[in-house]
């Protein structure tokens, strides 16, 4: 077995495998943040975790589109997910929420592999209670959860998964179900 076929057990080789997979298909790393946490009270008392957040952009896509990756190392092992992030227009410019959710479900079903967990999230944010809800900031995250088996299969498999997930996200960006989000959000402030 080569090193690339060894199971991934720690955060750094996982970060490298993910980065290699996404950058190999033309996306650029635009940010990397690592954190270490220690739980002193509560359910996980005495346990620690190390996490990494990776952010990628591509010249082909607008600045409001990114791929964000969350990776976590705990005493229970490694876990993580890839997310296509699209900061959308103000809430008042969206289709009704049930229609948006149907569109996102269709995009996810059409573009991401059915054999993986692929949740999606719509995030709304207002700066304060005095703001008009129609002007709320929006963002959509379409995710693919890295299965534990991929981590056991090693760096080469994780890199290939990162590349194929990136290709799936690119298909999602071209999908008609995301067209309503592909409007550059207005800059506030």
WOLINDA-V346545 format. One record per backbone hydrogen bond with DSSP energy under -0.5 kcal/mol. NH is the residue of the N-H (numbers start at 1). CO is the residue of the C=O. If there is no record, write none. Layout:
nh = (NH;NH)
co = (CO;CO)
This chain:
nh = (5;6;6;8;9;14;15;16;17;18;19;20;21;22;23;24;25;26;27;28;30;31;33;35;37;39;40;45;46;47;49;50;51;52;53;54;55;56;57;61;65;66;67;68;68;69;70;71;72;73;74;74;75;77;79;81;82;83;84;85;85;86;86;87;88;88;91;92;93;94;99;100;101;102;103;104;105;106;107;108;109;110;111;112;116;118;121;123;123;125;131;135;136;137;138;139;140;141;142;143;143;144;145;146;147;150;151;152;153;154;154;156;158;159;160;161;162;163;164;165;166;167;168;169;170;171;172;173;174;175;175;178;179;181;182;182;183)
co = (2;2;3;151;7;10;11;12;13;14;15;16;17;18;19;20;22;23;22;57;55;55;53;51;49;47;38;42;39;44;37;73;35;71;33;69;31;67;28;58;62;85;56;66;83;54;81;52;79;50;72;77;48;74;72;70;144;68;142;66;83;84;140;64;86;138;136;134;90;91;96;96;97;98;99;100;101;102;103;104;105;106;107;108;113;116;141;121;139;137;128;132;133;125;88;123;86;121;84;119;141;82;117;80;145;147;147;148;149;150;151;4;154;155;156;157;158;159;160;161;162;163;164;165;166;167;168;169;170;171;172;175;176;178;178;179;181)
